[in-house]
Amino acid sequence: MELGKGTIDWLKLLKFAKKNLSVTDKFSIEDLPRINGIAGDNSDKIKVNYSFYLENNTTPCLDVEVSSNIYLTCQRCLEELPFSLDLNFSLAFVKNENQAEELSKHLELYLFEDEELSLIDLISDEILLSIPMVPKHNLDCLSSFKEHNNYEQVEESPFAIL
């Protein structure tokens, strides 16, 4: 069952939570347009496990596990940078903020105001939050780049032509 490709409305969300539905999806980076722009290899796969349940018999909740190995671009040397992605998050879907008082503290609140929810957008948001703002290698990749390419810097005076 490919759950993430479509949208979920409130009634589907309640139905999945009452059934304690658990689904595993696999996406290609190409399926996630906002991640596609920053990932180096578009053929990378992302595995997503969804677990729906009811909290306090009234509030639909979702536990999500996302795992993948993607390649980003190092901002120092512009080479590929492998990045291991292992995310776990739990969401409680509420219609208003008053419902939040009885919920567990480990749940993040998601105010369900729209008619539908796109799981692809939800997963993309969490992935973007987990990726470093400036991905770079842990070691000094520029010094190794200079060693391998043997560039000589010639210091010329800008006034030499005068």
Disulfide bonds with the S-S distance in Angstrom:
none
